[in-house]
Amino acid sequence: MSKKRILSLLLSVLMLVTIVLPIGAFAEENVQEGYEEPVYEEPVDEEPADEEPAYEEPAYEEPVYDEPVDDEPVDEELPVVNFEQEEELVEVASIDEPVVVAAAAITITVQPTSKTVAPGDTAQFGLAAKGTGLTYQWQVQLAGKTTWQDTTLDGNKTKLLSFTALTDYNGRKYRCVITDSNGNTATTNAATLTVGTPITITVQPTSKTVAPGDTAQFGLAAEGTGLTYQWQVQLAGKTTWQDTTLDGNKTKLLSFTALTDYNGRKYRCVVTDSNGNTATTNAATLTVSTSEFIYEDITSTTCRLVKYNGSSTNVSVPQTYNGKTVTEIGPDAFLNNTTLTSIVLPNTITVIGARAFKGCTKLSSMSSVS
């Protein structure tokens, strides 16, 4: 139906209503009964009612989004950005976990060392370490055990563990667990406590000078618990030590026949107690001499005549040897010399050893000169 036809119908209806109903009555009715808006029906297409209108899917259009507009004026100068710094800040901010700076490791600079003390004496184990906010806890491992436990001995939470050593502490081991302010830990080496009488060497072996074929002897004296001995030899011109199998090699007195090629050898003894502690004597040198007079040192300035190897009937003993004063005639120095008839000794001699002239059946004169 055309728009022109619709307007014509509406105008005819309006004129009809005006003629039938007075305008005042129409207004009064509107006031009393309420005005009803006329209903306009949609125009009906002239197409058949039973025909279903064809459905056309509307074409899809991509929505257009406008960029947000800043409130700031367009001509305002933007701030200068340091992109390197911005990138660094973004990188840090993107980390989910907190940044943890690794703490410096604990460094133990001095380890505790094993100790041997007498019962009732003070035993001490110490350490030195570097780190931040260090704390200490000493631990003990009982003799024959394999587990460790915290000890309550004096200084158990300090660098120095110090306590009175009782007999039943023998064989215990001690170590310290060090902790820093970040919770890191480090543990020292274990040190062993031996409670017993320490080995004390009271007499050291001394150097000897003998003639070829004579007996050479090196002796010692020591104090300790359950001592055992092992003599060692260092060959002339060498620097290493090895156990010797000479007579008395496992006793306090090493005694053997001196051969010419033994000249210059050194001897020492390793002493061991029942707890496994060791002590080593000084080294003593063996001189195998073919000289007429054989000496050995007493001090740095004195010596003794230990052997006369000559066959003279009249002997005069020198007053010095290698710049040292001869002050003694050693034991057995002229033992069983059946050719000796007279001897002259320097007045520096103060000691004549036992059996020095025993068996000298022809000796008839002995004198002293300055």
C-alpha positions as CSV (number, residue, x, y, z in Angstrom):
1,M,0.0,0.0,0.0
2,S,1.4,3.4,-0.9
3,K,2.1,6.1,1.6
4,K,-0.3,8.4,-0.3
5,R,-3.3,6.0,0.1
6,I,-2.5,5.6,3.9
7,L,-2.6,9.3,4.5
8,S,-5.9,9.7,2.6
9,L,-7.5,7.0,4.8
10,L,-6.2,8.6,8.1
11,L,-7.6,12.0,7.0
12,S,-11.1,10.5,6.3
13,V,-11.3,8.9,9.7
14,L,-10.3,12.1,11.4
15,M,-13.0,14.0,9.7
16,L,-15.6,11.4,10.6
17,V,-14.8,11.5,14.3
18,T,-15.0,15.3,14.3
19,I,-18.6,15.3,12.9
20,V,-20.0,12.5,15.2
21,L,-18.5,13.7,18.5
22,P,-18.4,17.3,19.6
23,I,-15.1,18.5,20.5
24,G,-16.1,19.4,24.1
25,A,-17.6,16.0,24.7
26,F,-14.5,14.4,23.3
27,A,-12.3,16.5,25.6
28,E,-14.5,15.7,28.6
29,E,-14.5,12.1,27.9
30,N,-10.8,12.2,27.7
31,V,-10.6,13.8,31.2
32,Q,-13.0,11.4,32.8
33,E,-12.3,8.1,31.3
34,G,-8.7,8.6,30.2
35,Y,-7.3,9.0,26.8
36,E,-6.4,6.0,24.8
37,E,-3.7,6.3,22.2
38,P,-5.0,5.1,18.8
39,V,-3.4,1.9,17.7
40,Y,-1.9,2.0,14.3
41,E,-1.5,-1.3,12.6
42,E,1.4,-2.0,10.5
43,P,0.6,-2.0,6.8
44,V,0.1,-5.4,5.4
45,D,2.0,-6.3,2.3
46,E,-0.1,-7.5,-0.6
47,E,2.0,-10.6,-0.8
48,P,0.1,-13.9,0.0
49,A,-0.2,-14.5,3.8
50,D,0.9,-18.2,3.6
51,E,4.2,-17.4,2.0
52,E,7.2,-17.5,4.4
53,P,9.4,-14.4,3.9
54,A,12.9,-15.4,2.7
55,Y,15.6,-14.9,5.4
56,E,18.7,-13.2,4.5
57,E,21.7,-13.4,6.8
58,P,23.1,-9.9,7.4
59,A,26.6,-9.3,6.2
60,Y,29.2,-9.3,8.9
61,E,31.2,-6.2,9.3
62,E,34.4,-6.0,11.4
63,P,33.8,-3.6,14.3
64,V,36.1,-0.6,14.2
65,Y,37.6,0.4,17.6
66,D,38.8,3.9,18.0
67,E,42.1,4.4,19.7
68,P,41.7,6.1,23.1
69,V,42.5,9.8,22.9
70,D,44.8,11.2,25.7
71,D,43.5,14.2,27.5
72,E,46.9,15.9,27.1
73,P,47.3,18.4,24.3
74,V,48.6,16.8,21.1
75,D,51.4,19.3,20.7
76,E,52.8,18.6,24.3
77,E,56.4,17.3,24.2
78,L,56.7,13.6,25.4
79,P,59.3,12.7,28.1
80,V,62.6,11.3,27.0
81,V,62.9,7.6,27.9
82,N,66.1,5.8,28.6
83,F,65.3,2.5,26.9
84,E,68.3,0.6,28.5
85,Q,67.2,1.5,32.0
86,E,63.5,0.8,31.2
87,E,64.4,-2.7,29.8
88,E,66.4,-3.4,33.0
89,L,63.5,-2.4,35.2
90,V,61.0,-4.4,33.3
91,E,63.3,-7.5,33.5
92,V,63.6,-7.2,37.3
93,A,59.8,-6.6,37.7
94,S,59.0,-9.7,35.7
95,I,60.7,-12.0,38.1
96,D,58.1,-14.0,40.0
97,E,60.5,-15.2,42.8
98,P,62.4,-12.8,45.1
99,V,66.0,-12.1,44.1
100,V,68.4,-14.0,46.3
101,V,72.0,-13.0,46.5
102,A,74.3,-16.0,47.2
103,A,76.1,-15.7,50.5
104,A,79.8,-16.2,50.7
105,A,80.8,-19.7,51.6
106,I,82.2,-20.5,55.1
107,T,85.9,-21.0,54.9
108,I,87.7,-23.0,57.6
109,T,91.2,-21.6,57.8
110,V,92.5,-23.6,60.8
111,Q,91.4,-27.2,61.6
112,P,91.3,-28.8,65.0
113,T,94.2,-31.2,65.6
114,S,94.5,-34.4,67.6
115,K,95.8,-34.1,71.2
116,T,97.5,-36.4,73.7
117,V,97.2,-35.4,77.3
118,A,97.6,-36.9,80.7
119,P,94.5,-37.7,82.8
120,G,93.3,-34.6,84.6
121,D,95.1,-32.2,82.2
122,T,93.2,-29.7,80.1
123,A,92.4,-30.7,76.5
124,Q,91.7,-28.0,74.0
125,F,90.5,-28.2,70.4
126,G,90.4,-24.9,68.4
127,L,89.5,-23.7,64.9
128,A,89.5,-20.5,62.8
129,A,86.9,-19.7,60.1
130,K,85.7,-16.9,57.9
131,G,82.0,-16.1,57.2
132,T,79.0,-13.9,58.1
133,G,77.4,-14.2,61.5
134,L,79.1,-17.5,62.4
135,T,77.9,-19.7,65.2
136,Y,79.6,-22.9,66.5
137,Q,78.5,-26.2,67.9
138,W,81.1,-28.8,68.9
139,Q,80.2,-32.5,68.6
140,V,81.7,-35.7,70.0
141,Q,82.0,-39.2,68.8
142,L,82.6,-41.7,71.6
143,A,85.4,-44.3,71.3
144,G,84.3,-47.2,69.2
145,K,81.1,-45.5,67.9
146,T,80.2,-44.1,64.5
147,T,77.5,-41.5,65.4
148,W,78.0,-37.8,66.4
149,Q,76.2,-35.9,69.1
150,D,76.4,-32.3,70.4
151,T,78.7,-31.9,73.5
152,T,78.0,-29.7,76.5
153,L,81.7,-29.4,77.4
154,D,83.1,-25.9,78.2
155,G,83.3,-23.8,75.0
156,N,81.0,-26.1,73.0
157,K,79.5,-23.0,71.3
158,T,82.7,-21.1,70.7
159,K,85.9,-21.4,68.6
160,L,87.7,-23.1,71.5
161,L,86.5,-26.3,73.1
162,S,88.4,-26.6,76.5
163,F,87.8,-29.2,79.2
164,T,89.5,-31.5,81.7
165,A,90.5,-34.8,80.1
166,L,89.3,-37.8,82.1
167,T,90.6,-41.3,81.6
168,D,87.4,-42.6,79.9
169,Y,87.6,-39.8,77.3
170,N,90.5,-41.7,75.7
171,G,89.8,-42.3,72.0
172,R,87.0,-39.8,71.6
173,K,86.8,-37.6,68.5
174,Y,85.7,-34.0,68.4
175,R,84.6,-31.8,65.5
176,C,82.7,-28.5,65.1
177,V,79.7,-27.6,63.0
178,I,79.8,-23.9,61.9
179,T,76.6,-22.1,60.7
180,D,76.4,-18.6,59.2
181,S,73.6,-16.1,59.2
182,N,72.1,-17.5,56.0
183,G,71.8,-21.0,57.4
184,N,74.8,-22.4,55.5
185,T,76.9,-24.9,57.4
186,A,80.5,-26.3,57.3
187,T,82.0,-29.1,59.4
188,T,85.7,-29.2,60.5
189,N,87.9,-32.3,60.4
190,A,87.6,-34.7,63.3
191,A,90.4,-34.6,65.9
192,T,91.2,-37.5,68.3
193,L,91.8,-37.1,72.0
194,T,94.3,-39.5,73.6
195,V,94.3,-39.6,77.4
196,G,97.5,-41.2,78.7
197,T,101.1,-40.5,79.5
198,P,102.7,-38.8,76.5
199,I,105.9,-40.4,75.2
200,T,108.9,-38.6,76.6
201,I,112.4,-39.4,75.3
202,T,114.7,-38.8,78.2
203,V,118.0,-40.0,76.5
204,Q,118.7,-39.4,72.8
205,P,121.1,-41.6,70.8
206,T,124.5,-40.0,70.1
207,S,126.8,-40.2,67.2
208,K,129.6,-42.9,67.3
209,T,133.0,-43.3,65.8
210,V,134.3,-46.9,65.6
211,A,137.0,-48.9,63.8
212,P,136.0,-51.3,61.1
213,G,134.9,-54.6,62.7
214,D,134.2,-53.0,66.1
215,T,130.7,-53.0,67.7
216,A,128.6,-49.9,67.1
217,Q,125.8,-49.2,69.6
218,F,123.0,-46.6,69.6
219,G,120.7,-46.4,72.6
220,L,117.8,-44.4,74.0
221,A,115.6,-44.0,77.1
222,A,111.9,-43.1,76.9
223,E,108.8,-42.9,79.2
224,G,105.3,-43.8,78.1
225,T,102.6,-46.5,78.2
226,G,103.3,-49.8,76.4
227,L,106.2,-48.5,74.4
228,T,107.6,-50.3,71.3
229,Y,110.6,-49.5,69.3
230,Q,111.7,-49.5,65.6
231,W,115.1,-48.4,64.6
232,Q,115.6,-46.8,61.2
233,V,118.6,-46.1,59.0
234,Q,119.4,-43.4,56.4
235,L,122.2,-44.5,54.0
236,A,125.1,-42.1,53.4
237,G,124.2,-39.4,50.9
238,K,120.5,-40.3,51.0
239,T,117.5,-38.4,52.4
240,T,115.0,-41.2,53.0
241,W,114.6,-43.4,56.1
242,Q,113.9,-47.2,56.2
243,D,113.5,-49.7,58.9
244,T,116.7,-51.6,59.7
245,T,117.0,-55.3,60.5
246,L,120.2,-55.0,62.5
247,D,120.5,-56.6,65.9
248,G,118.3,-54.8,68.5
249,N,116.3,-53.0,65.8
250,K,113.1,-53.4,68.0
251,T,114.7,-52.7,71.3
252,K,116.1,-49.6,73.2
253,L,119.7,-50.6,72.1
254,L,120.7,-51.0,68.5
255,S,124.0,-53.0,68.5
256,F,125.9,-54.4,65.4
257,T,129.3,-54.9,63.9
258,A,130.4,-51.8,62.0
259,L,131.6,-52.5,58.5
260,T,133.6,-50.0,56.5
261,D,130.8,-49.2,54.1
262,Y,128.5,-48.3,57.1
263,N,130.6,-45.1,57.4
264,G,128.3,-42.0,57.3
265,R,125.0,-43.8,57.9
266,K,122.5,-42.2,60.3
267,Y,120.3,-44.0,62.8
268,R,117.1,-43.1,64.7
269,C,114.3,-44.8,66.6
270,V,110.5,-44.4,66.2
271,V,108.9,-45.0,69.6
272,T,105.2,-46.0,69.7
273,D,102.8,-46.2,72.8
274,S,99.8,-48.4,73.3
275,N,97.5,-45.6,72.0
276,G,99.3,-45.5,68.7
277,N,101.1,-42.2,69.5
278,T,104.6,-41.9,68.2
279,A,107.8,-40.0,69.0
280,T,111.0,-40.1,67.0
281,T,114.5,-39.7,68.4
282,N,117.2,-37.5,67.1
283,A,119.4,-38.9,64.3
284,A,122.9,-40.1,65.3
285,T,125.7,-40.6,62.8
286,L,128.0,-43.6,62.5
287,T,131.6,-43.0,61.6
288,V,133.7,-46.0,60.7
289,S,137.3,-44.8,60.8
290,T,140.6,-46.4,60.0
291,S,142.4,-43.6,61.9
292,E,144.7,-44.5,64.8
293,F,142.6,-42.5,67.2
294,I,138.8,-42.6,67.0
295,Y,136.8,-39.9,68.8
296,E,133.1,-39.0,69.4
297,D,131.6,-35.7,70.3
298,I,130.5,-35.0,73.8
299,T,129.4,-31.4,73.4
300,S,129.9,-28.8,70.7
301,T,133.4,-28.0,72.1
302,T,134.5,-31.3,73.7
303,C,135.0,-35.0,72.6
304,R,136.3,-38.3,74.0
305,L,138.8,-40.8,72.7
306,V,136.7,-44.0,72.2
307,K,139.2,-46.2,70.5
308,Y,142.9,-46.6,69.8
309,N,143.6,-48.7,66.7
310,G,147.3,-48.4,66.5
311,S,150.0,-50.8,67.3
312,S,152.6,-48.5,68.8
313,T,154.2,-49.3,72.2
314,N,154.5,-45.6,73.3
315,V,151.3,-43.6,72.7
316,S,150.7,-39.9,73.2
317,V,147.0,-38.8,73.1
318,P,146.4,-35.5,71.3
319,Q,144.8,-32.6,73.3
320,T,142.3,-31.7,70.6
321,Y,140.5,-33.3,67.7
322,N,138.8,-31.3,64.9
323,G,139.0,-28.2,67.1
324,K,137.4,-29.8,70.1
325,T,139.1,-30.5,73.4
326,V,139.6,-34.1,74.3
327,T,138.3,-34.4,77.9
328,E,137.6,-38.2,78.2
329,I,139.1,-41.6,77.6
330,G,136.2,-43.7,76.7
331,P,135.3,-47.2,78.2
332,D,137.4,-50.0,76.6
333,A,139.4,-47.4,74.6
334,F,142.7,-49.5,75.0
335,L,141.0,-52.8,76.0
336,N,143.3,-55.8,75.7
337,N,146.1,-53.9,73.9
338,T,149.1,-56.1,74.6
339,T,151.6,-54.0,72.8
340,L,151.1,-50.8,74.7
341,T,154.0,-50.1,77.2
342,S,153.6,-46.4,78.0
343,I,150.9,-43.6,77.4
344,V,150.9,-39.9,77.8
345,L,147.5,-38.1,78.4
346,P,146.8,-34.4,78.0
347,N,145.9,-32.6,81.2
348,T,142.5,-31.8,79.7
349,I,141.4,-35.4,80.5
350,T,139.0,-35.4,83.4
351,V,137.3,-38.8,82.9
352,I,138.8,-42.2,82.2
353,G,136.1,-44.8,81.4
354,A,135.7,-48.3,82.8
355,R,138.0,-50.9,81.4
356,A,139.8,-48.2,79.4
357,F,143.2,-50.0,80.0
358,K,141.9,-53.4,81.0
359,G,144.0,-56.3,79.5
360,C,147.0,-53.9,78.8
361,T,149.4,-56.4,80.3
362,K,152.6,-54.6,79.2
363,L,151.5,-51.1,80.2
364,S,154.0,-49.8,82.8
365,S,154.0,-46.0,82.4
366,M,151.3,-43.4,82.4
367,S,151.8,-39.6,82.6
368,S,150.1,-36.3,81.9
369,V,151.3,-33.2,80.0
370,S,149.8,-29.8,79.4
